[in-house]
């Protein structure tokens, strides 16, 4: 599976990486006439992405193998459209992706182009505009009805998350959290109560929760330290240290990538000292000037060890243990 290319892509794939969550998505979003035709086995992820390379920043996809009630194999192809507006080329793009899937299936050592599995495509969209594109390739073709009747109808369903009530997104808490995030966090800033609901939904200490926190921090950059602390206290009061540590690591990474960590340009040790001060003040309290001066006097090696402690230590005293003159 190729690495995620955008926050939307990373969150979508984190949701569907778990077969049980994927099953919940399919149960909630497949056409109601299709669900009874499928067996009870969990969907099996199929490796690979089929989207065009130049669309990797605006689309995400995931393919699953499922079993029908009569024991035959079928495929479900989930495509996330995260363009800001509707792309009229979507039906053709989707048709191309389905053809690639069938081609790969037929080219396999045990493949058979005359016994291709059915593919059920689903499109998830969270753009700003209403969906206005045909849901079948045939509806894009300029022809009279008799001529269209000669063509095969490859139809798909689309779910505009923005038009679906929050309480109808899913009964599965992880699924609901991800789709609420995709629905509400595209435009910054989001309402505090919405953020509390989204952050409070997923199960504790999971990779999905970490990915969701990163998504919130990426899409809501105006949330400062105090705002994030208020959000954690309201949404996950029993996990404040764990959630704050995840957030701190994300802020650290953003500082390194964007050159935002104070003192970075002045040397490695100075930059590490400012980063450690930021972590300590985020996790515990504002530091006295003498403590800051003490930190700035440390070597790069000492600062590296102190930073690792500061990310996980339960108390301020333990976090600064080993630093002199504190």
ABEGO torsion letter per residue (X at the ends): XBBBABAAAAAAAAAAABAAAAAAAAAAABBAAAAAABBABBBBBBBEBABBAAAAAABBBBBBBBBBAAGBBBBBBBBBBABABBBAAAAAAAAAAAAAAAAAAAABAABBAABBBBBBBBBBBABABBBABBABAAAABBBBAAAAAABBBBBBBBBBAAABBAAAABABAAAAAAAAAAAAAABOBBBAAAAAAAAAABBBGBAAAAAAAAAAAAABAABBAAAAAAAAAAABAAAAAAAAAAAAAAAAAAAAAAGABBGAAAEAAAAAAAAAAAAAAAABBBBBAAAAAAAAABBAAAAAAAAAAAAABABAAAAABGBBGX
